[in-house]
């Protein structure tokens, strides 16, 4: 009697699922080229552009605030003058009209009579830095406090320099003469107003 051999269920080879099967081994990662924005050269260029933008912003702020910087740091005036030379700006005295006060203003007719008057006033700089000398406007007021005559006086008109030193005063007294036409059309004067401003 012949013995029948039992079937061999052992696997003769390792099971390999087809490519793309969920159980298949993942392909080894392939080194891909970096994206455009990840390239070293691009990053360097972007960094330089950002630095240039910051420098331009700083120069713009310095150019805008040049008068205040020069007033507070006089030793920087030569550098600021050079900056203005290349950027087309002008370096001048700082203007802060809020720190300019007019004191002791007086307006009266001269003893000679006629249409001759005298205006006196004192300009005070309340700031801790030198300021540009302002212009002064004299307004003659009628009984309803309306300005009927206006005169604008520049610093050269009242004999003042272009700069008023920090915490300094500048007194001025000057004659003013109304023309014949102004005097003829002039209503009764009830008062006057003296104001400082930058034209």
Order of alpha helices (4+ residues) and beta strands (2+ residues): alpha-alpha-alpha-beta-beta-beta-beta-beta-beta-beta-alpha-beta
